[in-house]
Amino acid sequence: MKILVVDVGGRHVKLLASGETEARAFVSGSRLSPKQMVRGTLDASRDWRYEAVSIGYPGPVLHGRPVREPHNLGRGWVGFDFEAAFARPVKLVNDAAMQAIGSYEGGTMLFLGLGTGLGSALMVDGRVEAMELAHLPYRKGRSYEDYVGARGLERLGTKKWRKAVLDVVETLRAALRPDYVVLGGGNARKLDVQALPAQVRLGDNANAFVGGFRLWADAAQVPRPAARAGSRGGPRAHAERRS
């Protein structure tokens, strides 16, 4: 089966299809509606062939459907019929969960996506649990996202933002006790890799596409991307993805 994976972000919508080697993208933004997303995706992928679609959605998802409008996009996502719009079967998951599935290497893994907002997911024995940590109170009346999301980076500056990220990682590690932590999202590259604690490593945004393919296939059948230099920690065993 050929799959189209669509990763919906606050700044860009990125897509990749089975058999293709170069991802494509178009601008999203705070007014992006699901109709605009579908129209942009169909236009950007018009010369690709695919039979099913995976969507990473930046908000809570229940039974494959958005249950709350996204904070960083336009309205109309809850109740939208994605299968009718794409005229193909669709699997929709939280965007952090999709990247977590693609980053998973066994055991218990905490994934934190440092992008426009803060995405979070926990993988345990091959199962994914998307979490909504971003808007929980963290410090001085502000949320986790206010410190480690894009607004926090702009307000604090890179040096203080890096310290905030490490503090959030340690706080969540103490609470959730994962075997390892993967930091993904567009702003993860702004971290100092050498300052990361043991069993904490940078992910790769391309893993969102791997996760999207894995939604339709056994994890063992999907090749993993090459590890990036400087990554740290984490078991290497492949685990079966069970839906």
ROTORMAR-507304 format. One line per field, with one value per residue: residue in three letters; residue number from 1; x, y, z of N, C-alpha, C in turn. Coordinates in steps of 0.02 Angstrom, whole numbers, plus 32768, in hexadecimal, padded with zeros to 4 digits. Atoms other than C-alpha are relative to their C-alpha. Layout:
% residues N
fimar	(ala	...)
numar	(NUM	...)
npx	(X	...)
npy	(Y	...)
npz	(Z	...)
capx	(X	...)
capy	(Y	...)
capz	(Z	...)
cpx	(X	...)
cpy	(Y	...)
cpz	(Z	...)
END
This chain:
% residues 243
fimar	(met	lys	ile	leu	val	val	asp	val	gly	gly	arg	his	val	lys	leu	leu	ala	ser	gly	glu	thr	glu	ala	arg	ala	phe	val	ser	gly	ser	arg	leu	ser	pro	lys	gln	met	val	arg	gly	thr	leu	asp	ala	ser	arg	asp	trp	arg	tyr	glu	ala	val	ser	ile	gly	tyr	pro	gly	pro	val	leu	his	gly	arg	pro	val	arg	glu	pro	his	asn	leu	gly	arg	gly	trp	val	gly	phe	asp	phe	glu	ala	ala	phe	ala	arg	pro	val	lys	leu	val	asn	asp	ala	ala	met	gln	ala	ile	gly	ser	tyr	glu	gly	gly	thr	met	leu	phe	leu	gly	leu	gly	thr	gly	leu	gly	ser	ala	leu	met	val	asp	gly	arg	val	glu	ala	met	glu	leu	ala	his	leu	pro	tyr	arg	lys	gly	arg	ser	tyr	glu	asp	tyr	val	gly	ala	arg	gly	leu	glu	arg	leu	gly	thr	lys	lys	trp	arg	lys	ala	val	leu	asp	val	val	glu	thr	leu	arg	ala	ala	leu	arg	pro	asp	tyr	val	val	leu	gly	gly	gly	asn	ala	arg	lys	leu	asp	val	gln	ala	leu	pro	ala	gln	val	arg	leu	gly	asp	asn	ala	asn	ala	phe	val	gly	gly	phe	arg	leu	trp	ala	asp	ala	ala	gln	val	pro	arg	pro	ala	ala	arg	ala	gly	ser	arg	gly	gly	pro	arg	ala	his	ala	glu	arg	arg	ser)
numar	(1	2	3	4	5	6	7	8	9	10	11	12	13	14	15	16	17	18	19	20	21	22	23	24	25	26	27	28	29	30	31	32	33	34	35	36	37	38	39	40	41	42	43	44	45	46	47	48	49	50	51	52	53	54	55	56	57	58	59	60	61	62	63	64	65	66	67	68	69	70	71	72	73	74	75	76	77	78	79	80	81	82	83	84	85	86	87	88	89	90	91	92	93	94	95	96	97	98	99	100	101	102	103	104	105	106	107	108	109	110	111	112	113	114	115	116	117	118	119	120	121	122	123	124	125	126	127	128	129	130	131	132	133	134	135	136	137	138	139	140	141	142	143	144	145	146	147	148	149	150	151	152	153	154	155	156	157	158	159	160	161	162	163	164	165	166	167	168	169	170	171	172	173	174	175	176	177	178	179	180	181	182	183	184	185	186	187	188	189	190	191	192	193	194	195	196	197	198	199	200	201	202	203	204	205	206	207	208	209	210	211	212	213	214	215	216	217	218	219	220	221	222	223	224	225	226	227	228	229	230	231	232	233	234	235	236	237	238	239	240	241	242	243)
npx	(802A	7FDB	801C	7FED	7FFC	8008	7FED	801D	7FE0	8017	7FE1	8001	801B	7FCD	801C	7FD5	8024	7FD8	7FD8	7FE1	7FC6	7FFE	803F	8018	801F	801D	800A	8040	8010	8036	8043	8008	803A	7FF5	800C	7FC3	7FCB	800C	7FF5	7FB8	7FE1	8010	7FDB	7FB8	7FF3	8028	7FDD	7FF2	8036	8006	8041	8019	7FE1	7FF5	7FFD	7FEC	8029	7FE4	8033	8017	8024	8020	801C	7FEF	801F	7FF0	8034	7FFB	7FE1	7FB9	7FF0	7FD5	801B	8043	8037	8025	7FE1	802A	803A	7FF1	7FFD	7FC2	8003	8026	7FD9	7FC9	801B	7FD5	7FFE	7FD5	7FF2	7FEC	7FE7	7FDD	7FC1	7FC9	8006	7FE7	7FB7	7FEA	8002	7FC8	7FC2	7FFF	7FCF	800B	8004	802C	7FE2	8024	7FF1	8014	7FF8	7FF3	800F	8029	8016	7FDE	8023	7FE7	801C	7FDC	8003	7FF4	8006	801C	803F	7FF7	8032	7FF6	800E	800B	7FDA	7FEB	8023	8000	7FD8	7FBB	7FDD	8014	8040	7FF8	8002	7FC4	7FF8	7FEA	7FB7	7FD6	8019	7FE2	8007	7FCE	7FBF	7FFC	8000	7FC7	7FC0	7FE9	7FDD	8030	802F	7FDF	8003	8046	800C	7FE0	8025	803E	7FEE	7FF2	803F	802A	7FDE	800B	8046	8017	7FCE	7FF3	7FBC	7FDB	8027	7FEF	8015	800A	801C	7FD3	7FD1	7FD2	7FBC	7FE2	7FE3	7FBA	8001	7FCF	801A	8038	7FF0	8001	8042	8028	7FE2	8027	8020	7FFC	8044	8013	8020	8049	8014	7FFA	803A	803C	7FFF	800B	8047	8020	7FD6	7FD8	7FC4	7FC5	7FFE	7FF0	7FBA	7FF3	7FCF	7FBE	7FF9	7FD9	7FC6	800C	803A	7FEA	802A	803B	7FFA	7FFF	802C	803E	803B	803A	8034	8041	8036)
npy	(7FC4	7FC1	7FD4	7FB9	7FE9	7FB8	7FE8	7FBD	7FD8	7FBB	7FD5	8021	8044	8026	803E	8030	803D	803D	8003	7FBF	7FF3	7FBA	7FE6	7FC0	7FD9	7FC0	7FD8	8009	7FC1	7FFD	8001	803C	802B	8043	7FFE	7FE3	8032	8034	7FE3	7FF8	8042	801D	7FDB	800E	8047	8012	8030	803C	8031	801E	8021	7FF0	7FC4	7FF7	7FB9	7FEC	7FC5	7FDF	7FFA	8040	802C	803A	802D	7FE9	7FC0	7FC8	7FF2	7FB9	7FD8	7FF3	7FBD	7FD9	8000	7FE7	8027	802D	8042	8031	8014	7FFF	8043	8003	8036	7FE7	7FCB	801F	8038	803A	800F	7FD2	8009	7FC0	8005	7FC5	7FFA	8018	8049	801A	7FFD	802F	8043	8005	7FFB	8034	8036	8031	7FEA	7FC8	7FC3	7FC1	7FD4	7FBA	7FDC	7FB9	7FDC	7FC5	800F	803A	8040	8033	8043	8034	8042	8034	8043	7FFD	7FDB	7FB8	7FD8	7FB8	7FDC	7FB8	7FDF	7FBD	7FC8	8008	7FCB	8013	7FD0	7FBA	7FF9	8011	8048	801E	7FE5	7FBA	7FFF	8026	7FF7	7FC9	7FC1	8000	7FF3	7FB9	7FD8	800E	8003	8045	801B	800F	8033	8042	8015	8012	8041	8033	8005	8023	8046	8022	8003	8034	8040	8014	8012	8035	8035	8023	801A	7FCD	7FC7	7FE7	7FBA	7FF2	7FBF	7FD4	7FDA	802D	7FF5	7FC7	8018	8015	8049	8015	7FF2	802D	8035	8045	801B	7FCC	7FF5	7FDD	8028	7FE7	7FF2	8032	8038	7FF8	8026	8047	800F	8003	8040	8037	8006	802F	803C	8018	7FD7	8024	7FFF	7FBC	7FF1	7FC6	7FD3	8005	7FD8	7FC3	7FFA	7FDD	801A	8022	802B	801F	8044	8005	8036	7FED	8018	8003	7FCD	8021	7FCE)
npz	(8000	8002	7FCD	7FFC	7FBB	7FFB	7FBE	7FFD	7FCD	7FF9	8033	8042	800A	8023	8019	8023	8015	8009	803D	800F	7FD6	7FEC	7FE4	8019	7FCB	800F	7FC3	7FDE	7FE0	7FCE	801E	802A	7FF3	801D	8049	801E	7FF9	8032	8043	8008	8004	8042	8033	7FFA	800E	803A	802B	7FD8	7FFE	7FBD	7FF5	7FBD	7FE6	7FB8	7FEF	7FBD	7FF0	7FC5	7FCC	7FE6	8030	7FE2	8032	8042	8011	7FD3	7FCF	7FEE	8035	7FF1	7FE6	802C	8044	8004	7FE3	802B	8002	7FDD	8028	8048	801D	8025	8032	8039	8021	8025	8027	7FF0	7FB9	7FDB	7FB9	7FE3	7FBB	7FE8	8024	7FD5	7FFE	8040	7FFF	7FCD	801E	802D	7FDA	7FCC	8006	7FCC	7FBA	7FF1	801C	7FFD	8038	7FF9	803F	7FF4	803D	7FF1	7FBD	7FE2	8008	7FD1	8006	7FDC	801E	7FCE	801D	8042	8002	7FF9	7FDB	8008	7FC2	8007	7FCC	8015	7FE0	7FB8	7FE0	7FF3	7FD7	8000	8022	8047	800F	801D	8044	7FFB	7FF5	802F	8044	8026	7FDB	7FCB	801F	8011	7FC3	7FD5	8022	8008	7FC6	7FCB	801A	7FFA	7FB9	7FF3	801E	7FD7	7FC1	800F	800D	7FC0	7FDA	801C	7FF6	7FBA	7FF8	802D	7FFC	8040	800B	8025	8017	8042	8009	8046	8011	8025	7FD7	7FDC	801B	7FDE	7FC1	7FFF	7FFA	7FCE	7FBE	7FF1	7FD0	801A	8012	8021	8041	8032	8033	8044	8016	8031	7FDE	8005	803B	7FEE	7FD7	802B	8024	7FD0	7FEE	802E	800A	7FC8	7FF9	8017	8049	8017	7FF2	7FD7	801D	7FE1	7FC3	8007	7FD6	7FC2	7FDA	7FC4	7FD6	801C	8019	8048	8017	8022	7FDD	802B	7FF6	7FFC	8003)
capx	(8000	8041	8028	8027	8061	802B	807D	8016	807A	805E	80D2	80D3	8077	80F7	80D2	8126	80E4	8120	81AD	81D9	827D	825E	81D9	8170	8125	80B5	8092	800A	7FF2	7F70	7EE0	7EF9	7E56	7E48	7E00	7E99	7F0C	7EBB	7EBD	7F75	7FA2	7F48	7F9B	804A	8038	7FDD	8064	8071	800A	7FCA	7F3C	7F2C	7F59	7FA6	7F8F	7FED	7F79	7FB7	7F32	7EDA	7E94	7E19	7DEC	7E41	7DE7	7E18	7DBC	7DF7	7E23	7EE0	7F2D	7F9D	7F2C	7E81	7DD8	7D6C	7DD8	7D63	7CE0	7D36	7D27	7DDB	7DB5	7D32	7DA7	7E37	7DC6	7E37	7E45	7E92	7EE6	7EF6	7F5E	7FA9	8044	80B6	8074	809C	8150	815E	812A	81AF	8234	820F	8297	824C	822B	81D9	81FA	81C3	81B8	81B4	8199	81E5	8190	8110	80C7	80F7	80C3	80D3	80B9	80EB	8114	8108	8129	80FA	805D	804E	7FF4	7FE7	7FEA	7FB0	803B	8053	7FD1	7FE9	802A	80E6	812D	80F6	8047	808B	807A	80FF	80E0	80F9	81AA	81E4	8175	819D	8159	81CC	8262	8239	821A	82AC	8331	8391	83FD	836F	82FC	837B	8380	82C1	82BD	8339	82D6	8233	8287	82C6	821D	81C1	8245	8230	8173	8164	8205	8225	82BB	82EB	82AE	82A9	82A0	8257	8202	824B	829E	82F6	8389	83A6	83D9	848E	849F	8537	84D1	8449	8443	8460	83CD	838F	83AA	8373	82F6	82E2	824A	824D	8214	8166	815D	819D	8114	8091	80C8	80C9	8013	7FEA	8072	80CD	815D	81DA	81AD	81D6	828F	82D1	832D	83E8	8415	8455	8500	84FB	845F	8465	841C	8381	8369	8382	8305	8278	81CB	812A	80AC	8004	7F6A)
capy	(8000	80AD	812C	81EA	822F	82E0	8336	83D0	8454	8505	854C	84CA	8430	83AD	8313	8278	81E1	812E	811B	81D5	8216	82D1	8318	83AB	8438	84CF	855B	853F	85CA	8601	8606	855D	84FD	8442	8469	84D5	844C	83C9	843C	8467	83B1	8376	83FF	83DC	831F	8323	82BD	823B	819B	815A	80EE	812B	81C2	81DA	8283	82C7	8345	83C9	83AA	8322	828F	820A	8173	81C1	8268	8314	833A	83EE	8478	8497	852A	8560	8549	857E	8534	84A8	840F	83BB	835A	836F	82D7	82B9	8215	8269	82FC	828B	8205	8184	8129	819B	817B	8218	8220	82A8	82EE	82CC	821A	8202	823E	81D6	8138	815D	817E	80E6	8065	7FFA	8006	80A1	8142	81F4	8262	8320	8387	8434	8497	8522	84D2	843B	838E	82F7	823C	81A3	80FC	8062	7FB3	7FE6	8047	8103	8176	822A	82A3	8356	839F	8441	84AA	8466	84E8	84E6	8587	8636	861B	85E3	8539	84C0	84FF	85B3	8585	8506	852D	85B1	863D	8609	8607	86B7	86F9	86A6	86A3	8607	85F4	85FE	8599	850B	850A	8507	8473	8411	8439	8400	8360	8338	8361	82ED	8265	8263	8257	81DA	8173	814E	80E7	8175	821C	8256	8311	8339	83C9	8458	84AF	8415	843E	84DC	8473	8451	8396	838A	83CD	8348	82CE	8214	81BA	825C	8273	82DC	8290	82B1	8307	8285	8208	8254	8208	8161	8166	818B	80F5	8088	80B0	8040	7FBD	7F53	7FBB	7F34	7F46	8000	802D	80A6	8143	8149	8188	8239	825F	8292	8230	81E4	8153	80EB	8031	7FF9	7F6A	7F7A	7F68	7F37	7FC3	7F84	7FE9)
capz	(8000	7FD2	805E	8060	8107	8135	81CA	81F8	8255	8290	820B	817F	8142	810D	80A4	8060	8001	7FF8	7F7B	7F7B	7FC1	7FD0	8045	800C	8073	806D	80E9	816B	81EC	826B	81EE	819B	8190	816B	80BF	8099	80DB	806B	7FD4	7FF0	800A	7F6D	7F09	7F4D	7F32	7E8B	7E33	7EBF	7EC6	7F6D	7FB0	8064	80CD	817B	81CE	8264	82B8	8335	83B9	841C	83B8	83EF	8384	82EF	82F7	833A	83DB	83F0	8377	8368	83C4	8335	829C	825E	828C	8246	826A	82E6	8285	81DD	816A	8133	80D9	806D	8049	8014	7FC8	801B	80C2	8146	81EE	8258	82F7	8363	830D	83A2	83A9	82F0	8307	83A5	8347	82C6	834B	83B6	83D5	845E	8519	8561	8503	8527	848C	8497	83FA	8404	837C	8374	840F	8478	8440	84B2	84A8	850B	84BA	8529	84E4	8434	8461	8452	84CA	8490	8523	8536	85A2	8542	859D	864C	86C9	86DB	8726	8756	8713	866A	8616	85D9	8528	855F	8590	850F	8478	83F6	8463	84F0	847C	8441	84F1	854A	84C4	8492	852E	85AD	853C	8537	85F6	85FB	8584	85EE	868C	863B	85FF	86AE	86FD	8686	8692	874F	873E	86AF	86C3	8609	85D0	855B	8519	8464	843F	8395	833E	82DB	836F	83B4	8342	83A9	843F	846E	844E	84BF	8552	8546	85D8	85BF	8570	8522	8468	83D6	835F	82A7	825E	81D3	8256	8249	819B	81DC	8260	81DB	8175	8211	8232	819D	81B0	822F	8274	8246	818E	8187	8174	81F7	81C1	81E2	8290	829A	82DC	8391	83C2	846D	84CC	84B0	8492	83DF	83D8	835B	83A5	8352	833C	8378	8349)
cpx	(802B	7FDC	8018	7FFE	7FFF	800C	7FEB	8020	7FE6	801D	7FFD	7FD9	8033	7FE2	8034	7FD7	8030	8025	8020	8039	8004	7FBB	7FEF	7FDC	7FDE	7FEF	7FBB	7FEC	7FC0	7FBA	7FF3	7FC5	800E	7FF4	803E	803A	7FF8	800E	804B	8024	7FF4	8027	804B	8011	7FDE	8022	8015	7FC3	8000	7FB9	7FE1	8029	8007	8007	8017	7FE0	8019	7FCB	7FEA	7FD4	7FE3	7FDE	800A	7FE1	8016	7FC7	8004	8023	8049	800B	8021	7FE7	7FBA	7FCD	7FE4	801B	7FD6	7FC2	800C	8008	803E	7FFE	7FD9	8029	8039	7FE8	802B	7FFA	8033	8008	801D	8014	801D	8045	803C	7FFF	801C	804D	801C	8002	803B	8044	800C	8032	7FFB	7FFB	7FCC	8022	7FD2	8016	7FE6	800F	8005	7FF6	7FDC	7FE4	802B	7FD5	801E	7FDC	802C	7FF5	8012	7FF3	7FDB	7FBE	800D	7FC7	8011	7FEB	7FF8	8022	800A	7FE1	7FF6	802B	8046	8021	7FE2	7FC0	8003	8002	8044	800D	8018	804B	8028	7FE5	8021	7FFB	8033	8045	8008	8006	8040	8043	801B	801E	7FCF	7FCE	801F	7FFD	7FB9	7FF0	801E	7FDB	7FBE	800D	800B	7FC1	7FD5	8020	7FF4	7FB8	7FED	8030	800A	8047	802B	7FCF	8019	7FE2	7FFD	7FE2	8034	8033	8031	8048	8024	8020	804A	8002	802F	7FE6	7FC6	8015	8002	7FB8	7FCF	8022	7FD2	7FE0	800C	7FB9	7FE7	7FDE	7FB4	7FE6	8004	7FC4	7FC0	7FFD	7FF1	7FB8	7FDC	8026	8021	8040	803E	8008	8013	8048	8006	8031	8043	8003	802B	803C	7FEE	7FC4	8019	7FCB	7FC7	800D	7FFC	7FD1	7FC3	7FC5	7FC5	7FCF	7FBC	7FCB	7FC9)
cpy	(803E	8032	8047	8015	804C	8015	8049	8026	8047	802F	7FE1	7FBE	7FDC	7FBD	7FD7	7FC3	7FC6	8002	8042	800C	8048	8016	8043	8025	803E	8023	7FF3	8043	7FFE	7FFF	7FC1	7FD7	7FBA	7FFE	801B	7FCE	7FCA	801B	8009	7FBE	7FE0	8023	7FEE	7FB8	7FE8	7FCE	7FC1	7FD2	7FE0	7FE7	8011	803B	7FFB	804A	8007	8042	8021	800F	7FBC	7FDB	7FC6	7FD7	801B	8041	8037	800C	8048	8025	800F	8047	802D	8002	801F	7FD0	7FCE	7FB9	7FCB	7FF2	7FFF	7FB9	7FFB	7FCA	8017	8034	7FE3	7FC9	7FC2	7FF1	802E	7FE7	8041	7FF5	8043	8003	7FE9	7FB4	7FE2	8001	7FD0	7FB8	7FF6	8001	7FC5	7FC8	7FCE	801E	8035	8040	803B	802A	8045	8024	804A	8027	8040	7FFA	7FCA	7FC3	7FCD	7FBE	7FD0	7FBE	7FCC	7FBD	8001	8024	804A	801E	8049	8023	804A	8024	804A	8037	7FF5	8036	7FE7	8030	8045	800C	7FF0	7FB4	7FE7	801E	8048	8005	7FDF	8000	803C	8042	8005	800E	804A	802B	7FF9	8009	7FB9	7FE3	7FEC	7FCC	7FBB	7FE7	7FEB	7FBB	7FC8	7FF6	7FDB	7FB6	7FDC	7FFA	7FC6	7FBB	7FE6	7FE8	7FC0	7FC5	7FDB	7FE4	8034	8034	8014	8047	800E	8044	802F	8025	7FD4	800B	803B	7FED	7FF0	7FB5	7FE9	800A	7FD2	7FCA	7FBB	7FE9	8036	800F	8028	7FCE	801F	800C	7FD0	7FC4	8007	7FD9	7FB5	7FEB	7FFB	7FC1	7FC6	7FF9	7FCC	7FBF	7FED	8028	7FDF	8002	8044	8010	803E	802E	7FF7	802D	803D	7FFF	8027	7FE8	7FD7	7FD0	7FDF	7FBA	7FFE	7FCA	801D	7FE1	8001	8037	7FDE	8036	7FEB)
cpz	(8000	802D	7FF4	8049	8001	8048	8005	803A	8001	7FCC	7FBA	8005	7FD5	7FEA	7FDB	7FF0	7FFA	7FBD	7FED	8031	8019	801A	7FDF	8039	7FE3	8041	801D	8020	8029	7FE3	7FD6	8015	7FE4	7FB5	7FDC	8003	7FCB	7FBA	7FF3	7FF8	7FBC	7FC9	8002	7FEE	7FC0	7FD2	8026	7FFD	8045	800A	8043	801B	804C	800D	8049	8011	8040	8035	8016	7FCE	8027	7FC9	7FB9	7FEA	8030	8031	801A	7FC8	8013	8018	7FCC	7FB7	8000	801E	7FCD	7FFE	8022	7FD6	7FB5	7FE5	7FD2	7FCA	7FC2	7FD9	7FD6	7FD1	8007	804B	8023	8048	801A	8048	8014	7FDF	8029	8003	7FC0	7FFF	8035	7FE5	7FD2	8022	802E	7FF2	8039	8045	800A	7FEA	8009	7FC4	800F	7FBF	800C	7FBF	8010	8046	801F	7FF6	802F	7FF5	8027	7FDC	8034	7FDE	7FBE	7FF9	800D	8027	7FF5	8040	7FF1	803A	7FF3	802A	804B	8020	8012	8031	7FF9	7FD8	7FB5	7FF8	7FE8	7FBB	8001	800A	7FC9	7FB9	7FDF	8025	8038	7FE5	7FF0	803F	8029	7FDE	8002	803F	8037	7FE9	8005	8048	8012	7FE3	802B	8042	7FF5	7FF4	8042	802A	7FE7	8005	8047	800A	7FDA	7FFC	7FBD	7FFE	7FDC	7FE7	7FBB	7FF9	7FB5	7FF5	7FE3	802A	8026	7FE8	8020	8042	7FF7	800D	8038	8048	8013	8032	7FDE	7FF6	7FE8	7FBE	7FD3	7FD0	7FBC	7FE8	7FCB	8020	8002	7FC4	800E	802A	7FD7	7FD7	802F	8016	7FD5	7FF9	8042	8002	7FE3	7FB5	7FE4	8011	802B	7FDC	8024	803C	7FF2	802E	803F	8027	803A	8019	7FDA	7FE8	7FB5	7FE5	7FDD	8026	7FD0	8012	7FFF	8002	8030)
END
